[in-house]
Amino acid sequence: MAMKSPNLCSSLFLVLTFVSVIVSGSENSFEIQSFDEGYTHLFGDGNLVIQRDGKAVRLFLNERTGSGFVSQDLYLHGYFSASIKLPSDYTAGVVVAFYMSNGDMFEKNHDEIDFEFLGNIRGKDWRIQTNIYGNGSTNFGREERYNLWFDPTDDFHQYSILWTDSRITFYVDNIPIREFKRTAAMGGDFPSKPMSLYATIWDGSDWATNGGKYRVSYKYAPFISEFSNFILHGCAVDPIEFSSKRCDDTSSPEQLFAFVTPSQRSKMVSFRKKHMTYSYCYDQTRYKVPPPECIINPAEAERLKKFDPVTFGGGRRHHRLHGKRQHHSQSEADSI
């Protein structure tokens, strides 16, 4: 994978830019790149099609293969975003992923930050999932799952990841839906090594829809996901010297208070109350004791318990973990 020279970005500039953009609730301050400026083909042969203007890409999944692309650079912290339109009609078993990972370099202790979109049977909505791995903690998923307030197959919607030294924030159409803060109790489980940005579409029949009950039906193929409005705004790291901590000071905890404004936090609370359907922090079938970074909200716990009393009420149920796939987001998302 071709790499550019290190980007000696000013830490102060990055912090002020991140804060300015996130506070204003607009990604317009960041430059939108063409596909060839920031990405390269990953897999899928002819199943990746770049549009004529060079600013949009279509990823296809058919019986032969899925497809995907990857950023040309490695990054340590930054703001990463794309507009995505998901396949429509019957999409059971289809997984679209927009995520950061360094699994190709660190097979045993990789980091990952995931947006995953899980297809469904006709008449049911796509589900969106976020997940975080740090230092190879693949047996310890930090999944959250949500419904959306719109149909993600009708039009493009913006999905963004803000990754700093002390927190990770996921955005949908500039509304924060999850804020994950680094804690001392997590040890090395917070993503801390340079990562590439990926986008893929692939067959997740074994787990993606009702635990594998509904598989991909290729009579509805090809399944097409579209990507545009690419933003790669972070500190690019040389693949040989990435251990130099060149960008570790791009976002100190003292400077991050403004990343989620009171107005945005109110929207995030409302979103989670209305649309979150699963959180690992409350999953009593997986964790007898909540993971150390979890702050239990009694009202949230009670709401989720009503939604699924077995998972969130401490009932007994077998929970299957799933193997990892090369070039795919490595989440262990068991369908609820």
N, C-alpha and C positions, 0 to 999 in steps of 0.2 A: 504494500500500500504506500503510495507516494506521500511524502510529508513535506510541508513547507518549513522554512526556517522558524525558529522560536519567535513568538510575538512578544516583544518586551513592553507589554502594556503597563501603563501606570496604574498602581493600585488605587490611588485616589480617584483617578478618572473613572475607573470601572465602578467603584463604589457609588460615586455621585451619579453616574449614568444609570446604574441599576435602580437607585432610589428614585431618580427623576422619572424614569419610565414607569416603574411599578406604581408610584404614587399617582401619576397622571392617569393610570389605567389604560395606557396605550402603548402598543409595540411600535408605533410609527416612528419613534426616535431611532430605532435600530434599522440598519440597512437590510433590505430584502435582497437576497442573492439569487442568482440563477443556479440551476442544478449543478452545472459544470464548475462553477466557482467554488462550491463547498463540498460536493459529494462525488462519489464514484460508484459504479455498479458493483454489487456484492455477489448475487447469485440469481439464477432464473433465466439466463440466456435472453431470448426474445420476449420474455414476460415482463420486462421493464421497458416502458415506452416513454421517451422524453417528448413533450409537446413541442411544436414548431417554435414557439417563442423562447424555449429553453428555461422557462420559469415554473413549469409544472410537469409532474411525472405521474404516470399510471402504473400501478403494480397489479399484475394478474396472478390469479391462482387457478390452475386447471389440473386435469388428471396427471399431467406430466410433471409439473413442478409449481412451487410458489415463486416468489421473487423478493428482492430487497436491495437496498443501497446503504452506504456507510459514508460518514464524513471523511474527508481527506486528512484532517488533522486530529490529533488527540487534544483534549481540553482538560484543564484543571480549574473548575468553577466557571460559571457564566450563565447566560440566558439563552435558551435554545427553544425554537418554536417552529411550528408549521401549521398551515391550514390543511385539514384532512376531510375528505368526503368518503364515507364508508359504503361498501356494497349493499344493495337493496335486495328485496324479495327473500327467498329462503336461504339463510346463511348459517345454519347450524354447523358447528364444528370449525367455522372459519375464524381465524385469529389474525387481527391486524395489530402490529406493535410499533410504537414510536418510543425509543428507549436509548439509554446510555449504558455502555458496558466496556469492560476491559478483559473479558473472558478469554480472548484469543492470546493475551499475553500472560495472564495470571490464572491458570487453570484451576489451581487449588485455593486461591485466596482472592478471587475476583470481586469487583464492585459492580453494582447495577442500580439504575433508576428507571422505572418502567411506567409507561402508559400502555395498557393493553385493552383492546376492544374485542369483546367476545360476542360472536354472532349468535343467532337464535332461529327458532322455527318461525314460519310465516305467522304474522299477527302479533308476535312478541318483539319487544324492543331490544336493540343492542344494549349490552351492559359494558360499562367502562370500569377498569380496574387499575389501581396504582400499586406499586410494590417497590421495595427498597432492600438491597442486599449490600453488606459491607464485609470485606475481608474474608470472602468465601463462606459466609453464613447461609448457604443455600438450603440447609435443613431448617432454617428459622425464617420463614416468610413473614413479611410485614404488610400483608395485603389489606387493601380496602376496596370495596366494590360499591358502585353507585348506578342508579338510573339517571337519565338526563331529562332536562325540561324541554328538549327539542328532538326532532328526528334527525340523527346524524347522517342519514342517507339522502336527505333532501337537498342539502347544500353543504358548502365548506364551513367548518368551524375551527377556531384557533385553539391549539393545545400547546401549552408551554411548560417548561421546566426551568426554575431558577435554583441553581445549586451553588451554595457558598460553603465556607469552612464550618459554619455552625448550624445551617438549616437548609432544608430542601422544601420548595413550595411548588405545588402543581396548580396550573391555571387552566380554565376552560373559558374561552372568550373573555379573557382578562379578569375573570372572577376566580379568586383563590378557592380551591376545593379541599386542599389538604396542606397543612404546614407541619413538617417533621423536623424537630429540633434535636441537635446533638446533645447527649448527656454523658456525664462521666461514667454512669452505670453501664452504658453500652459498650465500653471498652473500644475495641477496634471495629465494631460493627457499623460504623458510619462511613459511607463511601468517601475515600480520601486519596485515591490514586487516579491519575489521568485516565480519561475514558473517551471513546469514540461515540458518535451518535449514529443510531441505526433506525431504519424503517423496514418492516417486512410484512408480508402476508403469507400465511402458511396453514397447513391442515392440522388442526388441533382436535381431531375427532375423538381421541382417547380420553379427553377430559373437559373440553371447553364448554359443552352444552349438557347440563344435567348429568355431570360426571361421566360423560361418554355415551349416554343413552341415545342421543341424537347425533349422528355422524354427518360428515360432509356428503351431500348428494350432488354428484358431478353432472347430473342432468340439468342443473341450474348454472353450470359453469359457462363462461369464465366468470369468476368473482373479481371485481375490479375496485381497487381503492385508489383514490386520487390525492396527490400531495402538491401543495403550492405555498407561496409566501414563506420561503425558507429563511430562518434567522439563525445564524451561528455567531453569537456575540459572547466570546469568552477569551480566556488566555490560552492560546495555542502552545503546546509543549513539544519540544523536540523529543522524538521517540528514544533517543539514546541518553539524553540528559534529564529526563523527566523527574528523576529523583532529587533534583537540585532545589526543590521547593520554590521554584521561581515565582509561583503565583499564590502561595499560601496566604499572603497578606491582603488579597484582593477584597476581603470582606470580613473584618473582625467583628466579634459579637457586639461591641459598643456601637458599631455603625449600622446595625441591621434593624433597629427598632422601627424604622419607617417603611420596611418592605411591605408590611400589611397594614394599611391605614385603618382607623376605626370604621370607616364606611365599608371598606373591603372585608374587614373581619365580621361585620354584621351580615354581609352577604354570604360569607363562608359558613357562618353558624346556621343561617337559614337554609343554605344548600344541603348541609350535612343532616339537618333535622328532617328535611323533606325527601332527600334522595339517597342517603347512604343506606345500604342494605346489608353490609358486612364490614366488620372491623376485627382484625386479629386480636386487638386488645381485650375484646369481650368474648372470644371464642374459648369456652370452657372445655370443649372436647379436645382441643389441641394443647391448651396451657392451663394446668391446674392453678398456677399463680401467674398473673399478668406479667408480661415482660417488663423489665425494669424501667424502660422509658415511658411506659403507658401511664397516663393520668386518667383515672376512671371517673367519668361523669355519670352520676346515678340516674339522671333523667335519660341520658343516652343509652345506658345499660338496660333500663326498663323498656324503652321503645324497641330496642333490638330483640329483647326477650319475647316481646309480643309478636314480633315478626317471625322469629324462629326460636321457639322455646327449647328445642333440643340442643342447638348449638350454643345459645346464649343463656340457657337456664341450667346448664350442667348435666343434661341428660346424656346417655351413652349412645354413641354411634361410631361405627368404624370410619376412619378417615384415611383415604388413600393418597399417598404422595406420588408424584409423577416424575419421570425421568426428564433429563434436560436434553435439548436438541441444539445442535450446532447452528449458528446464525439466527437463532430465535431468542426472544426474551426468555429468561430462565425462571420465570415465576412458577410457583407450585400452586397455582390457583385451583383449588378444588371447588367445583360448582356446588352451590348451596341448594 
